[in-house]
Amino acid sequence: MPVVLLHGFGTSSFLWRDVAPEIAEARHTALALDLLGYGESDRPLDTDFGIAAQVGFVERALTALRVSRAAIAGIDLGGAIALRFAALHPERVSRLVLINSLTQEATPAADVRALQRNTAKFALRVASGILGAAPLLTPVLEGSVADRTHMPWRLVARYLAPYVGRDGVQHLLMLAASVTADDLDGTPPSDVRVPTLVVRGEADQWLDEGVAERLCAAIPDGRLIRLPGAGRLIPEEAPEQLAGLLLDFVEGRGAEAVPNAP
């Protein structure tokens, strides 16, 4: 069974480097995608990088890869994309895993809202050559783990790499501006008809603690797992535990048998 892994805002497929091999060793095909405009993917001019557009990109990518049906796991922004994809293309999704996922009520999350509020100020300073991407994205990354040792500077630098120079910073601000709740109109969680695992890192400071519970309750076949001591970026803080949860769920074990587990 293919397992598609979708990263969130400010990260890339690199986020899944310790999770994907565990999935592959269990004899599943692990596909970690760079969302359009993120990581090493293309940055076409005059392109929409919002949630709805990313759903179309994922659908075309899976078609090109000849993946007709897969389990899909998404984190943060990637969770919102996975959620909309499952609602629109249920025939292509066998299982859905939403990790600290955005929902319509919580889009954008607090980190992206801060960037959106200050876009004009940042853009002016970028044009003056004063500001690089580090002051914008570093607080987001460091605030996405419960234990700061899981986000050392060398790892921050790896995530900053796609946003070098003025063009990179402006692109980061463009990506932030593209994250809007409007893209989730017409696809409520109640439209998702596949078995879904909602994973909540209890130390995620960017989302209200009730978001995951409400999301799970709205999905007809939802289960909720809470991970104490983990922030947003669970693949950085607890990759083996997350891989185990994913595999148990995809293979019909563990959380599969515990609807809405506390």
N, C-alpha and C positions, 0 to 999 in steps of 0.2 A: 504493500500500500504506500503510495507516495505521500509524503508529509511536507507541506509547503509552509515555510517560515517567513513571516513578515515583520520587519523591524518597525520602530517608531520614529518620532521626530528627533533629529539630531544624531541619529546613529545610522547604521547600514547593515548589510548582511554579515559583516564582521562580528556583530553582536552574538551570532549563533555559533561561533567557532568551536565552543566546547559542548554544545548541545547536538548539533548536526551529526558529529561522528558517533555519538551514542545511538542515535536513531539508525544510522547506517549499519552499525554493528549488529543491530537487532533485525537486519535484513529488510529494512524499509528504505525507500529512496528519499533522501532528504534534499529538499530544494530551498535554499535560502536566497531570496531575491533582493536586489537593490531596487527599491521603489524608484519610479521615474523622478529624476532630479536629485537623487540621493546617492551617496557612495560613488561608485564608478559608472553609474548609468548616465545616459545622455541627458543634456540640458537644452532641448530645442527652444529656440526663441519663440516668444508669444505662445507659450504652452500653458495649459491649466494643470497645476500640480495638486489640485484639491482631492478630497476623498473620492468623489464620484469618478473623476478622471483616473485616479489610481486603480479603481475597481476595473475599469476598462483595460488598463495596462496589464493588470494581473491576468485577466481573462485571455488577452491576446498572447501573453507570455506562456500560459499553460497550453494554449492551443498550439503554439509554435513548438513547445516541448513534447507535444502529443500526450499530454496528461488529461485524460477525459474526466477523471474523478479523483479526489484527494482529500486527505485530512488537512485542514488549514489552521495554523496557529498564528495569532497576531498579538503584538504587544503595543500598548499605548495607541498611537495613531494607526499602527498596523492592525490593531484590534478592531478599530472602527471600519477600516477597509475590509477586513475579513467578515465583519458583521454584515455589512452591506452586500458583499459578494455572496454570502450564504443566503441572504434574503432574496436576491435577484436570480441566483443560479443554484437552486437547491439540488438539482440533478448532478452538479459537479462537486458537491461537498459530502463526504461521508461522515466526518466528525469536525467539530469546530471547537477551538480552544482560544479563549479570550483572556489575555494576561494584562491586568491593570488597564483594561481597555477604555478608551474614550466612548462616550455615548452622546446622543444628541444634547442631553441636559448638561453634559460636562465637556463640550467641545467649544472652543479649545480649552485645554487644561491650564492651570495657573502659570506654568512656565512659558507657554506660547503666548498667553494673554499679555504677559509682561513685555515680551518682544514686540507684540503688535502695538501696544500703547506707546512704545518708545521708538517706533520705526523711523519717524521723521527725524528725531534727534540723532539716532544712530546713523541714518543715511547722510546727514549733514556732516557729521564728524568723519565718516568714511571718506566722503568727497574731499575733506581737508587733509586726508592722510594720517589722521590721528589714531583711529581705532582699527584694530584687527578683529578677527572672529573670536579670539580667546576670551575677552571680557564678556561676550554675549553668550557663548555656548558653554564655557567652563562651569559657571554656576548651575546650569541646567544639568550637566552630566554629574557633577559632584553631589548635587541635591537629589539625584536619582538612585543613590545607593544609601543604605542605612549605615554602613560601615565605610568610612572614607578610604580605608586601605584597599577597598575593591575598585577604586577609581584613582589610581596613582597618576602622576603627571604624564608619564610615558603613554598611558592608555588614553588620557584626555587628548594628547597630541595626535594619536592615531585617529581619533574621531574628528579632530579639527582639520586633518589633512585635506579634505575636499573643499575647504573654505578658505584657502590661502589667498591673500591679496584682496584688493577692493572688489573685484568681480565676485570673489567667493563670499565675501560678507554680504554684498547686495543680494546674491542668490539665496543665502541663508534667510535674510529678511523676507525675500519673496516667498520662500517655502513657508515661513511662519504666517505670512498674510493669507496664504491659500487654505489654511486650516479653519474651516467654518462649519457651524452646525447645519447650515442650509443644505449641505450635501447629504445629510442623513434624512431629509424630508422624504416621506413616502416609503421608508423602509424601517418601520418600528421593529424592535426585537421580537415582538409577538409573531412577526412574519417568518422567523427562523424556525424551520421544522426539522432540523437535524439535531442529534444529540450534541449538547454543548457543555463544555467545562469552563467555568469562570474561575480564574485564579486571581486572588487578591494578595499582594504584598502588603502586610499590615503597616509597614513603615513608609508607604508611598505618600509623600507629602504633597504631590501635585493634584491628587484627586481626593474628593471628599470620601470618607470611609463608607458612606452609604451607597455609593455609586454601584459597586460590584453587586451588593445584595439586591438592589432594585433591578439591575440588569438581569441577574439570574432569575428573579421572580417573574420577569416579563417574558422569558423564553420558555415555551411550553415544556421542553425536555432539557432543562438546565440543571447543572450541579455546581455548587460553590465550594472551593477549597481556599482556606486562608493560610498564608505562610507568615508566621510571626518573625520579626527581625529582618524582613526583606523589604527593600524599597521598590521603585518602579522596575529597575533593570535586574530582574531575577536571573536572567541568563548570565550576568556578571557575578552575582552574589551566591547563587545556588544552582549552578548548571546541572549537576548530577541529579539533584532532587527534582528539578523541573523536567529533565529528560525522562526520569522514572515516571513522573505523573503523566507526561505526554504518551509514553509507550503503554502504560497501563490503560489509559483511556482509549487510545487508538485500537488496542488489542482486546478491549472489552473486559478489562480487569479493574480492580481497585475502585476509583471514583465512579466508574460506570454503574456500580451497584448502590451508590449512596446519593440519591437526589438531594440537592440543596444542603450538602453536608456543611456543618458549622466549622 
